[in-house]
Amino acid sequence: MPAKTNNIYGKISISASTIARFISHVGMDSYGVVEFGGYGLHGKIRGVIEQSYTKGVNVTTKGDRIGIDVYIVVKYGVSLKAVAEAFKESIEYKVEKFSGMLVDYVNVNIINVKK
């Protein structure tokens, strides 16, 4: 279901897959993030079926509210807490600026560490 809002210019509708694609592009620019990935068997199956640019990103929308669950792999040797907090703040800020809609939550799930 797309996120929807109204403003002085008219009605705006952005699909969840567009938001997920945007998040994956923003996320790969974040320090310490190596890649996105699915969690568990369901996530692995979903990652095979989905296109690579939305793998590891789950977006839920309700009206003009956006909820984001992200599954990431982090670079070995960096502070997991620092990477997760910076990533969360960056995603929330950039998605709100990009869409003009409110982000209810961003859940960052670190599923692996790679060298």
N, C-alpha and C positions, 0 to 999 in steps of 0.2 A: 504494500500500500504506500502511495507517495505521501510525502510531507506537504501540507498545504497551508497557505496563508494568504491574506489579502493586504494590499497597501493602496496608496493613492494611484498607482499605475494599473491596478487590476489584480486578478487572481494569479498566484504563483504556485506551481506544483513541481516538486523535485522527487524523482523516484529514489527508492532506497538503494538501488544498485548504483546510481550516479553518485550518491553520497559515499557509498562504500568504495567506489573507484577513486574518489577524491581523497579519502582517508588513506588508501594504500599509497598514493603518490606522496602525500604529506608525510606519512610514516617512514618512508624509505629515506627521507631527508633528515630524520631525527638521529642524533648521536646515539650510538650503542645498539640500534635496532638493525639486526642482520637480515631478517626476513619475517614474513607472516606465515602462520600455519594453523591447521585445524587441530582441535583437541579431541583426543579419543578416536574411537572407530568411526563415529558419526562425522566428526570433523575431517577425517582422512577421506572418507567416501565423498563427502561434500566437496572437498578440495579437488578430487579427481573430476567430479562432474562440473563444478563451477569453472569459470575462466580464472586464470591465475591472478588477475588484478583485484579480485574480490575475495580471494582465499584468506581465511583468518579474520575476516571482518564481518560482523553481524550487525545490521542496522535495523532498528524497529522504529516505526513512526506512529504517532497518534496526533492527528491535527497538525499543529505547528510545533510539536515537541518531538525531539529526536533522542533515541537511546542507542548507545554504541557499546558493543562488546568486541574487544580486539584480542587476538591470540598472537603473541610475538615470540621470536627467538632473539636473544640478546647476546651481544659480543662478550666473550670470556674476559674477565678482569675488570669490568666496569661495575659501578655500584648499581645493583638491581633496583634499589629504592629510588635512586636519583634518576635513572633512565625512565622508570615507570611514571614517576611524578612529572618529569619534564614532558614526556610523551603525552600524558593525559592532558596537561595544561595546553600544550600545543594543538592537539586535536580539537579540544573543546573550543578554543579561541578561533581557530581557522575555520572550523565547520560553521560556527555561528556567524562569522564574517562572510563566508562563502554563500550560505543559504539565507541568512537574515532570519533564521528561526532559532529557537532556544534548544540547547542540549540539556536534557534532563540528567543524564549520567554518562560517564565513560568508564567502563570496566576494562582494565588492562590486565591480561592474563599472560604471565611469562611461562611458556611451555618448555623451553629448552635454552641451553647456553652453548655457543659454538666459538671455537677459536678463530 
